Amino acid sequence: MRRRPRSSLFQVTTVAPRQSLPIEIVPFEPRYLKAVIRFSENTWARPQTEAFYRWRYLECPSQIGLLALQDGECLAMVWAFAQSYQVGPRRLNGLETFDWFCLPELQGSGLGVRVMQAMMNRPEFIIAAGGTADTLKLLPRLKWRPHGELVQFTLPLEGAALSMDFKRRFGLPTSVGRAIFKLSMKPWFHARPKLAIEGSDVRVGSDVEPEILQLYASDTGDASVRVPNPRFVSWLRSGFPNRVQFLPLYFRIRDALRGWSLTCIYRTSLGWEADIFELFAPQASEDVYTWMVAETVSAISAYRPDRVHAGASVPSLQQALHRNRFIRRRAVPIQAWWTGPADLLRPIHLTNDTGDALLLTVIDKAIS
């Protein structure tokens, strides 16, 4: 990917760290931006523009970054989104970690552990869903506790990605794979359950409106649920406004708000795709979630997405996705860190908006 010229504020050069100088673990501040840019460009294939760096590191309203710095160079880092959770009748602050990494030549040095331990010294509980093989092995050694699993699903609707999979696995031409999908699979995957919910209504919202927050204002039952942050959603929208769209849906029963969903819709080389980032109704039954999933898929059908992605950690939503003919792809472990009683968090209601899952979708699709 070609790099665009930067102004002097963002112009960076690579400087080798001096091994004799001390390493400090410090919170991210704007004055460390150049060091973070150098680290990012040595680590990830992400946009390399002033606009992206400003959006990602300076404008996010709810993130925490910890850096390992030596002589002005960033050697390792970990970030977390700061979120509020409704845990039964209580409101607790939590962190969802992402971008935990150290420079390749320093892996095994213990720097990654040091920045994570600094994050663990904060008062909030911390959640991590999935991660690399090294992450999954290391967190239990740091006394993180297993806390269920996030099951990830896909619903194929047009067959483009599926035909590419047929080609890789069986050597079938993509045209043959598409034909097979159209004739024998498409009608089945397009069929939605028809549930008769009396007095139900669905409408498109403009954003995370104040009444949505009322869904989280009281006891949410047996699960811990993250409370939406309107400023965070607005920030996410602003990153790539011409390439990524967000569709919020409000679900009502007898004029009372029952739940909501938020879907990210983006264009890829195979056409449109969608990711159901959020789908929640307090103390919802499997039937209510099945109705909400069906209506969400129907609402995005105007974009003709090739496939729809979703994730769920609670059984009622997992089963609702299954009833809507989503295919289970994999399950990733949820790990948590906190110093309180073992039952503090209860089962956690997570979807595909956990940690950097939504961030990477926006970034990856914007540069694909």
C-alpha positions in Angstrom: 0.0 0.0 0.0 1.4 3.4 -0.9 2.0 5.8 1.9 0.6 9.3 1.7 2.9 12.2 2.6 2.5 13.5 6.2 2.8 16.9 7.7 5.7 17.6 10.1 3.4 16.7 13.1 3.1 13.1 11.9 6.5 12.7 10.2 8.3 9.9 11.9 11.6 8.1 11.7 12.7 4.8 13.1 15.3 4.9 15.8 16.8 1.7 17.3 16.3 1.4 21.0 19.4 1.8 23.3 19.6 -1.3 25.4 21.4 0.4 28.3 18.5 2.9 28.9 15.7 2.2 31.3 12.3 1.1 30.1 9.2 3.0 31.4 5.6 1.8 31.4 3.5 5.0 30.9 -0.1 5.9 29.9 -0.5 7.1 26.4 -0.5 10.9 25.9 -0.6 12.9 22.7 3.1 13.7 23.1 3.8 10.0 22.5 2.0 9.8 19.2 5.0 9.7 17.0 6.4 6.8 18.9 3.1 5.0 18.6 3.0 5.6 14.9 6.4 4.1 14.4 5.3 1.1 16.4 2.1 0.7 14.5 3.8 0.9 11.1 6.3 -1.8 12.2 3.6 -4.1 13.4 0.3 -3.8 11.5 -0.9 -3.3 7.9 -3.2 -0.3 8.7 -3.9 3.0 7.1 -0.8 5.3 7.3 -2.5 8.7 7.1 -2.8 11.7 9.4 -6.5 11.4 9.5 -6.4 7.8 10.6 -3.8 8.4 13.3 -5.8 11.3 14.7 -9.0 9.3 14.6 -7.5 6.1 16.1 -5.3 7.6 18.8 -6.5 11.1 19.6 -10.2 11.2 19.1 -11.5 8.0 20.7 -13.6 9.1 23.7 -13.1 5.9 25.8 -9.8 4.2 25.5 -6.7 3.6 27.7 -3.3 2.9 26.3 -0.2 1.7 28.2 3.2 1.9 26.5 6.7 0.5 27.2 9.0 3.4 26.2 12.8 3.5 26.0 14.5 6.7 24.9 11.4 7.9 23.1 10.7 4.6 21.3 7.6 2.4 21.9 8.7 -1.2 22.4 5.4 -2.7 23.6 1.8 -1.6 24.2 -1.7 -2.7 25.3 -4.9 -0.8 24.8 -8.4 -1.2 26.3 -11.8 0.3 25.6 -13.3 1.6 28.9 -16.9 0.5 29.1 -19.7 0.4 31.7 -21.5 -2.8 32.5 -24.8 -3.4 34.1 -24.2 -6.4 36.4 -27.6 -7.4 37.8 -28.7 -4.3 39.7 -25.2 -2.7 39.8 -23.3 -0.6 37.3 -19.5 -1.5 37.1 -16.7 -0.1 35.1 -14.8 -2.6 32.9 -12.0 -2.7 30.3 -11.9 -4.7 27.0 -8.3 -5.2 25.9 -6.9 -5.1 22.4 -3.7 -4.3 20.5 -1.5 -6.1 23.1 1.8 -6.5 21.3 5.5 -6.0 21.5 8.1 -5.6 18.7 8.9 -8.9 17.1 12.5 -8.8 18.1 11.5 -8.4 21.7 9.0 -11.2 22.0 9.9 -13.4 24.9 11.5 -10.5 26.7 8.7 -10.1 29.2 7.8 -6.6 28.1 4.4 -7.7 27.0 3.7 -9.1 30.4 4.9 -5.9 32.1 2.4 -3.7 30.1 -0.4 -6.1 30.8 0.4 -6.3 34.5 0.3 -2.5 34.6 -3.2 -2.7 33.0 -4.2 -5.3 35.6 -3.2 -2.9 38.4 -6.1 -0.6 37.5 -9.3 -0.9 39.5 -11.7 -2.0 36.7 -12.4 -5.6 35.8 -10.9 -6.6 32.4 -12.3 -8.8 29.6 -10.5 -10.5 26.7 -12.4 -12.5 24.1 -10.1 -14.8 22.0 -6.7 -13.7 20.9 -3.5 -15.3 19.6 -2.4 -18.7 20.7 0.3 -17.0 22.9 -2.4 -14.8 24.5 -4.6 -17.7 25.3 -1.7 -19.5 27.0 -0.4 -16.5 28.8 -3.5 -15.0 30.4 -4.2 -18.0 32.6 -0.6 -17.8 33.9 -1.4 -14.2 34.9 -4.3 -15.6 37.0 -7.1 -14.5 34.5 -10.2 -16.6 35.0 -12.2 -18.4 32.2 -15.6 -16.8 31.8 -17.5 -18.7 29.1 -17.0 -18.5 25.3 -18.1 -16.3 22.5 -19.6 -18.3 19.6 -19.1 -16.7 16.2 -21.6 -17.4 13.4 -22.0 -16.6 9.6 -25.1 -16.6 7.5 -24.3 -17.0 3.7 -26.9 -15.2 1.6 -25.5 -14.7 -1.9 -22.8 -17.4 -2.1 -19.7 -15.4 -3.3 -17.5 -16.2 -0.3 -18.9 -19.7 -0.1 -18.0 -20.4 -3.7 -14.5 -19.2 -3.0 -14.3 -21.7 -0.2 -15.6 -24.4 -2.5 -12.8 -23.6 -4.9 -10.1 -23.7 -2.2 -11.4 -27.0 -0.7 -12.6 -28.9 -3.7 -11.1 -27.1 -6.8 -14.6 -26.2 -8.1 -14.7 -23.1 -10.4 -16.4 -20.2 -8.6 -19.2 -20.2 -11.2 -20.0 -23.8 -10.4 -20.0 -23.0 -6.7 -22.3 -20.1 -7.1 -24.7 -22.2 -9.2 -24.7 -24.9 -6.5 -25.5 -22.3 -3.9 -28.2 -20.7 -5.9 -30.0 -23.9 -6.7 -29.7 -25.9 -3.5 -28.7 -23.6 -0.7 -29.9 -20.1 -1.2 -33.6 -20.7 -0.5 -32.8 -22.5 2.7 -30.5 -19.8 4.1 -32.9 -17.0 3.1 -35.9 -18.6 5.0 -36.5 -16.7 8.2 -38.6 -18.0 11.2 -42.1 -16.5 11.3 -43.0 -15.7 14.9 -46.3 -14.1 15.7 -45.5 -11.5 18.4 -48.6 -9.5 19.1 -48.2 -5.8 18.9 -44.6 -5.9 17.6 -43.0 -3.2 15.5 -39.5 -2.5 14.2 -38.1 0.8 13.0 -34.7 2.2 12.0 -33.1 4.5 14.5 -30.7 7.4 13.8 -28.1 6.5 16.5 -27.9 5.3 20.1 -30.9 7.4 21.2 -31.5 8.1 24.9 -34.3 5.6 25.2 -31.9 2.8 24.3 -30.0 3.4 27.5 -33.2 2.7 29.5 -32.9 -0.9 28.5 -29.9 -1.1 30.7 -31.1 1.1 33.5 -32.4 -1.7 35.8 -31.6 -5.3 36.7 -30.7 -7.1 33.5 -31.2 -10.5 35.0 -28.6 -13.3 35.2 -26.2 -11.7 32.7 -23.7 -8.9 32.8 -24.3 -6.6 29.9 -22.2 -3.8 28.5 -24.0 -0.4 28.3 -23.8 1.4 24.9 -21.7 4.6 24.8 -23.3 7.0 22.3 -20.0 9.0 22.0 -18.1 5.8 21.2 -20.5 4.7 18.5 -20.4 8.3 17.0 -16.6 8.0 17.0 -16.7 4.7 15.3 -19.1 6.1 12.6 -16.7 9.0 12.0 -13.7 6.9 11.1 -14.7 5.8 7.5 -18.1 7.5 6.8 -18.0 6.8 3.1 -17.1 3.1 3.2 -18.9 1.8 6.3 -22.6 2.2 7.3 -24.3 1.5 10.6 -27.9 0.4 10.9 -29.6 0.7 14.3 -33.0 -1.0 14.7 -35.5 -0.5 17.5 -37.8 -3.3 18.5 -41.1 -2.5 20.2 -43.9 -4.7 21.7 -47.2 -2.8 22.3 -45.4 0.5 21.9 -42.8 -0.3 24.6 -39.2 -0.5 23.6 -38.1 -4.2 24.0 -34.7 -4.3 22.5 -32.3 -3.0 19.8 -29.7 -4.1 17.3 -26.8 -2.4 15.6 -25.4 -3.7 12.3 -22.2 -2.6 10.5 -22.5 -2.9 6.7 -19.4 -2.6 4.6 -18.2 -3.3 1.0 -15.6 -5.9 0.3 -14.0 -7.3 -2.9 -16.9 -9.8 -3.0 -19.6 -7.2 -2.5 -21.5 -6.1 0.7 -21.1 -7.8 4.0 -22.7 -7.2 7.4 -21.7 -7.7 11.0 -24.4 -7.6 13.7 -22.3 -5.8 16.4 -25.0 -5.5 19.0 -28.3 -7.2 19.7 -29.9 -7.0 23.1 -33.2 -7.1 25.0 -33.2 -7.4 28.8 -34.2 -10.8 30.1 -35.3 -11.9 26.6 -36.6 -15.3 25.7 -35.2 -17.3 22.8 -38.3 -16.4 20.8 -37.8 -12.7 21.3 -34.2 -13.0 20.2 -35.2 -15.2 17.2 -37.7 -12.5 16.1 -35.0 -9.7 16.5 -32.4 -11.6 14.5 -34.9 -12.4 11.7 -35.9 -8.7 11.5 -32.3 -7.5 11.6 -31.4 -9.8 8.7 -34.5 -8.7 6.7 -33.7 -5.0 7.3 -30.2 -5.3 5.8 -31.4 -7.4 2.8 -31.7 -4.2 0.7 -27.9 -4.1 0.6 -27.8 -7.7 -0.7 -25.0 -8.7 1.6 -23.1 -11.8 0.6 -23.0 -12.9 4.2 -23.8 -11.7 7.7 -21.6 -12.2 10.7 -22.7 -12.4 14.3 -21.5 -13.5 17.7 -23.1 -14.5 21.0 -22.0 -15.7 24.4 -25.5 -16.4 25.9 -27.3 -19.6 25.0 -30.6 -17.8 24.2 -29.0 -15.6 21.5 -26.9 -18.5 20.2 -30.0 -20.6 19.7 -31.8 -17.7 18.1 -29.0 -17.3 15.5 -29.1 -21.1 14.9 -32.9 -20.9 14.3 -32.2 -18.2 11.7 -29.9 -20.6 9.9 -26.6 -19.0 10.9 -23.7 -21.4 10.7 -21.6 -21.8 13.8 -17.9 -21.1 12.8 -15.9 -21.3 16.0 -16.0 -20.5 19.7 -13.4 -18.3 21.3 -12.7 -18.4 25.1 -13.6 -15.4 27.2 -11.1 -14.6 29.9 -11.5 -12.1 32.7 -9.4 -10.4 35.4 -10.8 -9.0 38.6 -9.8 -9.2 42.2 -13.4 -9.5 43.7 -15.5 -12.6 44.4 -15.6 -15.3 41.8 -19.3 -14.7 41.0 -18.9 -10.9 40.6 -19.5 -10.7 36.8 -22.2 -13.4 36.3 -22.4 -14.8 32.7 -21.4 -12.1 30.3 -23.6 -11.0 27.3 -21.1 -10.5 24.5 -21.6 -10.1 20.8 -19.3 -9.2 17.9 -18.5 -5.7 19.3 -16.2 -7.0 22.0 -12.7 -5.4 22.3 -11.3 -4.6 18.9 -13.6 -6.8 16.9 -15.6 -3.9 15.7 -12.5 -1.7 15.3 -10.8 -4.2 13.1 -13.9 -4.7 10.9 -14.0 -1.0 10.3 -10.3 -0.7 9.6 -9.8 -3.9 7.5 -12.8 -3.3 5.3 -11.9 0.4 4.8 -8.5 -0.5 3.4 -9.4 -3.7 1.5 
